Amino acid sequence: MYKNSADISSREVPFVTVIVAVYNGAATLKQCIDSVASQTFRDIELIVVDGGSTDGTVGLLVANASKLSYWISEPDKGIYDAWNKGLQHATGDWILFLGSDDYLYDERVLESMVPHLETLPSNIRIAYGQVLIVNKTGHALYAIGAPWHTIKKRFRQVMCIPHTGTLHHRTLFDQHGNFDSSYRIAGDYEFLLRELKQADASFIENNIVAAMRVGGVGSDPSNGIRVMRETRRAARVHGRLFPGRYWLMAVMSIYFRAVLWDFLGDRQSRRLLDFARRVFKGKPAYWTKT
């Protein structure tokens, strides 16, 4: 186990904590760290939790230790276990979670968000902006994230808040506990449901918070099915005994893609899906870009 902690005894409690989970992410982690370290808003701390990487990640953490408030490298049980470890050392009023493939969109992201956070009523403890989806080469595809009033009903069935662009008030964890690490994919959704099955969130308009890389795994139908199974499990835990139409539509879409892949193959399926995105939804290409 490797760990390092900066001396924080002489400074005030930071306004924002950023917690990053990583495992063998040396290729992208430096960009993630630098995107936080370069923020014009300085009242922040950065915590990195590594799952025992063997690809040079630890060396990168050592080299960038001056930018980190705390880091550790040891085996964990997945991203939610890693974030929970980070929470043990988080002191900020608001907490943002990233993966090593993610990075803050520009150097003024937090500066632009803080005035909004400071004026939120006490009953609003989740605030989010948009997240830019990029492919492995960094090419921008499209932004996700919509106003809360337009997705509130759908959120009770499926995850439609971009978690990479979401800030959580620390009192959420005091009340609801940490992430459930028995989830592999939908633990963030389950945690947000604890609050948002009754409360409201706040959408910060005209603000892209972070960029999130996607790759081949996103087009794997079996992975999509795992996501929806965990999503359904989370909804049941929080009182929704039967699936709703948004969940059913999402599952049907995944199975439709699986059939396409079987009959047309990877290349033609991607072309057809992007054609449908443009014609029926007015959305830019995604499948042929990932």
C-alpha positions as CSV (number, residue, x, y, z in Angstrom):
1,M,0.0,0.0,0.0
2,Y,1.2,3.5,-0.9
3,K,-0.3,6.6,0.5
4,N,0.4,10.3,0.8
5,S,-1.3,13.1,2.7
6,A,-0.6,16.8,2.4
7,D,-0.5,18.9,5.6
8,I,-4.0,20.5,5.7
9,S,-3.9,21.5,9.4
10,S,-3.0,25.1,8.6
11,R,-5.7,25.8,6.0
12,E,-9.4,26.4,6.2
13,V,-11.9,23.8,5.1
14,P,-12.1,23.9,1.3
15,F,-15.3,24.7,-0.5
16,V,-15.0,21.8,-3.1
17,T,-13.4,18.4,-2.8
18,V,-12.7,16.4,-6.0
19,I,-12.3,12.7,-5.6
20,V,-10.8,10.7,-8.4
21,A,-10.9,6.9,-8.7
22,V,-8.3,5.2,-10.9
23,Y,-7.0,1.8,-11.8
24,N,-4.3,1.4,-14.4
25,G,-5.1,4.9,-15.7
26,A,-1.7,6.3,-16.3
27,A,-2.5,7.2,-19.9
28,T,-5.2,9.7,-18.9
29,L,-4.8,10.5,-15.2
30,K,-2.3,13.4,-15.7
31,Q,-4.9,15.3,-17.7
32,C,-7.5,14.7,-15.0
33,I,-5.2,15.9,-12.3
34,D,-4.1,19.0,-14.2
35,S,-7.6,19.9,-15.0
36,V,-8.3,20.2,-11.3
37,A,-5.0,21.8,-10.3
38,S,-5.4,24.5,-13.0
39,Q,-8.7,25.8,-11.7
40,T,-9.0,29.5,-11.2
41,F,-11.1,28.8,-8.2
42,R,-8.5,27.8,-5.6
43,D,-10.6,26.8,-2.6
44,I,-10.4,23.1,-3.5
45,E,-8.8,19.9,-2.5
46,L,-8.0,16.9,-4.8
47,I,-8.0,13.3,-3.5
48,V,-6.9,10.4,-5.7
49,V,-7.7,6.7,-4.8
50,D,-5.8,4.1,-6.9
51,G,-6.8,0.5,-6.9
52,G,-3.3,-0.9,-6.9
53,S,-2.3,-0.1,-10.4
54,T,0.7,-1.8,-12.2
55,D,1.0,0.5,-15.2
56,G,2.9,3.5,-13.8
57,T,0.0,5.2,-12.2
58,V,1.7,5.2,-8.8
59,G,4.8,6.9,-10.2
60,L,2.6,9.5,-11.7
61,L,1.0,10.1,-8.4
62,V,4.3,10.5,-6.7
63,A,5.5,13.0,-9.3
64,N,2.3,15.0,-8.9
65,A,2.0,14.7,-5.1
66,S,2.2,18.5,-4.7
67,K,-1.1,18.9,-6.5
68,L,-2.9,16.4,-4.3
69,S,-4.3,16.7,-0.8
70,Y,-4.3,13.0,-0.3
71,W,-3.7,9.9,-2.4
72,I,-3.5,6.2,-1.7
73,S,-2.8,3.1,-3.8
74,E,-4.1,-0.3,-2.6
75,P,-6.5,-3.0,-4.0
76,D,-10.2,-2.1,-3.8
77,K,-13.5,-3.5,-4.8
78,G,-14.3,-1.1,-7.6
79,I,-15.0,2.5,-8.3
80,Y,-17.6,2.9,-5.5
81,D,-15.3,1.4,-2.9
82,A,-12.6,3.8,-4.1
83,W,-14.9,6.8,-3.8
84,N,-15.9,5.7,-0.3
85,K,-12.2,5.6,0.7
86,G,-11.8,9.1,-0.7
87,L,-14.8,10.3,1.3
88,Q,-13.0,9.3,4.5
89,H,-10.5,12.1,3.8
90,A,-12.8,14.7,2.1
91,T,-13.3,18.0,4.0
92,G,-15.1,20.1,1.4
93,D,-18.6,21.5,1.6
94,W,-19.3,20.1,-1.9
95,I,-17.9,16.9,-3.4
96,L,-17.4,16.0,-7.1
97,F,-16.5,12.5,-8.3
98,L,-14.4,11.7,-11.3
99,G,-12.9,8.7,-13.0
100,S,-9.3,8.8,-14.4
101,D,-10.7,9.0,-17.9
102,D,-12.6,12.2,-17.0
103,Y,-11.4,15.8,-16.7
104,L,-12.8,19.2,-15.9
105,Y,-13.9,21.0,-19.0
106,D,-11.9,24.2,-18.6
107,E,-10.0,26.1,-15.9
108,R,-13.0,28.2,-15.0
109,V,-15.5,25.4,-14.4
110,L,-15.6,25.6,-10.6
111,E,-15.4,29.4,-10.6
112,S,-18.5,29.6,-12.7
113,M,-20.4,27.1,-10.5
114,V,-19.6,28.4,-7.0
115,P,-21.9,31.4,-7.2
116,H,-24.8,29.1,-8.0
117,L,-23.9,26.7,-5.2
118,E,-23.7,29.6,-2.7
119,T,-27.2,30.7,-3.4
120,L,-28.9,27.3,-3.3
121,P,-31.6,26.8,-0.6
122,S,-30.6,24.4,2.1
123,N,-33.1,21.7,0.8
124,I,-31.2,21.5,-2.5
125,R,-28.1,19.3,-2.0
126,I,-27.4,18.1,-5.5
127,A,-26.4,20.4,-8.3
128,Y,-25.2,19.4,-11.8
129,G,-24.3,20.8,-15.2
130,Q,-23.6,19.2,-18.5
131,V,-20.9,16.7,-19.4
132,L,-19.2,16.6,-22.8
133,I,-18.9,13.1,-24.3
134,V,-15.6,12.7,-26.1
135,N,-14.1,9.6,-27.8
136,K,-10.7,8.0,-27.0
137,T,-8.8,10.5,-29.1
138,G,-10.5,13.5,-27.4
139,H,-12.8,14.4,-30.2
140,A,-16.0,16.0,-28.9
141,L,-19.2,14.2,-29.7
142,Y,-22.1,15.9,-27.8
143,A,-23.1,17.2,-24.4
144,I,-25.5,15.4,-22.0
145,G,-27.5,16.9,-19.2
146,A,-30.9,18.5,-19.1
147,P,-32.9,20.7,-16.6
148,W,-34.2,18.9,-13.6
149,H,-37.8,19.7,-14.3
150,T,-37.6,18.0,-17.7
151,I,-36.1,14.7,-16.4
152,K,-37.4,14.5,-12.8
153,K,-40.0,11.9,-13.7
154,R,-37.7,9.8,-15.9
155,F,-35.0,9.8,-13.2
156,R,-37.2,7.7,-10.9
157,Q,-36.7,4.9,-13.5
158,V,-33.3,5.4,-15.2
159,M,-30.1,7.4,-14.6
160,C,-30.3,10.6,-16.6
161,I,-28.2,13.0,-14.5
162,P,-24.6,13.1,-15.7
163,H,-22.8,12.1,-12.5
164,T,-19.4,13.3,-13.7
165,G,-20.9,16.8,-13.7
166,T,-22.6,16.5,-10.3
167,L,-21.7,18.2,-7.0
168,H,-23.0,16.6,-3.8
169,H,-23.3,18.6,-0.6
170,R,-21.4,16.8,2.2
171,T,-24.5,16.5,4.4
172,L,-25.8,13.9,1.9
173,F,-23.2,11.5,3.1
174,D,-23.9,12.3,6.7
175,Q,-27.5,11.5,6.2
176,H,-27.5,8.7,3.6
177,G,-24.1,7.0,4.2
178,N,-21.6,6.2,1.5
179,F,-22.0,4.5,-1.9
180,D,-23.1,0.8,-1.9
181,S,-20.0,-1.0,-3.3
182,S,-22.0,-4.1,-4.1
183,Y,-23.0,-2.2,-7.3
184,R,-20.5,-2.4,-10.1
185,I,-22.1,0.2,-12.5
186,A,-25.1,1.9,-11.1
187,G,-24.0,2.7,-7.5
188,D,-24.0,6.4,-8.3
189,Y,-27.7,6.1,-9.5
190,E,-28.6,4.2,-6.3
191,F,-27.0,6.9,-4.1
192,L,-28.7,9.8,-5.9
193,L,-32.0,8.0,-5.6
194,R,-31.7,8.0,-1.8
195,E,-32.1,11.8,-2.0
196,L,-33.9,12.5,-5.2
197,K,-36.8,10.0,-4.9
198,Q,-38.3,12.8,-2.8
199,A,-36.1,15.9,-3.0
200,D,-35.1,18.1,-6.0
201,A,-31.8,18.8,-7.7
202,S,-30.6,22.0,-9.3
203,F,-29.4,22.2,-12.9
204,I,-26.7,24.8,-13.6
205,E,-27.5,26.1,-17.1
206,N,-24.9,26.9,-19.8
207,N,-22.2,25.1,-17.9
208,I,-20.2,22.1,-19.2
209,V,-18.6,20.8,-16.0
210,A,-16.5,17.9,-17.3
211,A,-15.5,15.8,-20.3
212,M,-16.0,12.0,-20.2
213,R,-14.3,9.6,-22.5
214,V,-16.3,6.7,-24.0
215,G,-15.1,3.7,-26.0
216,G,-16.0,0.3,-27.2
217,V,-17.5,-0.9,-23.9
218,G,-20.4,1.6,-24.3
219,S,-21.5,-0.3,-27.5
220,D,-21.4,-3.7,-25.9
221,P,-25.0,-4.9,-25.5
222,S,-24.1,-7.2,-22.6
223,N,-22.7,-4.2,-20.7
224,G,-25.9,-2.2,-21.4
225,I,-28.0,-5.0,-20.0
226,R,-25.9,-5.1,-16.8
227,V,-26.4,-1.4,-16.4
228,M,-30.2,-1.7,-16.7
229,R,-30.3,-4.7,-14.3
230,E,-28.5,-2.7,-11.7
231,T,-30.7,0.3,-12.4
232,R,-33.8,-1.8,-11.9
233,R,-32.4,-3.2,-8.7
234,A,-31.7,0.3,-7.4
235,A,-35.2,1.5,-8.2
236,R,-36.7,-1.5,-6.4
237,V,-34.7,-0.8,-3.4
238,H,-36.2,2.7,-3.3
239,G,-39.8,1.6,-3.7
240,R,-40.5,1.3,-7.4
241,L,-41.6,-2.4,-7.5
242,F,-42.4,-2.5,-11.3
243,P,-40.4,-1.1,-14.2
244,G,-41.8,2.0,-15.9
245,R,-41.9,2.9,-19.6
246,Y,-38.6,4.7,-19.6
247,W,-36.8,1.7,-18.2
248,L,-38.6,-0.6,-20.6
249,M,-37.8,1.6,-23.6
250,A,-34.1,1.7,-22.7
251,V,-34.0,-2.1,-22.4
252,M,-35.8,-2.5,-25.7
253,S,-33.2,-0.2,-27.3
254,I,-30.3,-2.3,-26.0
255,Y,-31.8,-5.5,-27.3
256,F,-32.5,-3.9,-30.7
257,R,-28.8,-2.9,-30.9
258,A,-27.8,-6.5,-30.0
259,V,-29.9,-7.9,-32.9
260,L,-28.4,-5.3,-35.3
261,W,-24.9,-6.4,-34.3
262,D,-25.8,-10.1,-34.8
263,F,-27.3,-9.5,-38.3
264,L,-25.3,-6.6,-39.7
265,G,-22.0,-6.7,-37.9
266,D,-20.2,-3.9,-36.1
267,R,-19.5,-1.4,-38.9
268,Q,-22.9,-1.5,-40.6
269,S,-24.7,-1.4,-37.3
270,R,-22.9,1.8,-36.2
271,R,-23.6,3.5,-39.5
272,L,-27.3,2.6,-39.3
273,L,-27.6,3.7,-35.7
274,D,-26.0,7.1,-36.5
275,F,-28.3,7.5,-39.5
276,A,-31.3,7.0,-37.2
277,R,-29.9,9.5,-34.7
278,R,-29.6,12.2,-37.3
279,V,-32.9,11.5,-39.1
280,F,-35.2,10.8,-36.1
281,K,-33.6,12.6,-33.2
282,G,-31.6,15.4,-34.9
283,K,-28.5,14.3,-32.9
284,P,-24.9,14.1,-34.1
285,A,-23.1,10.9,-34.9
286,Y,-22.0,8.8,-31.9
287,W,-21.6,5.2,-32.9
288,T,-19.2,5.7,-35.8
289,K,-17.1,8.0,-33.7
290,T,-16.4,5.7,-30.8
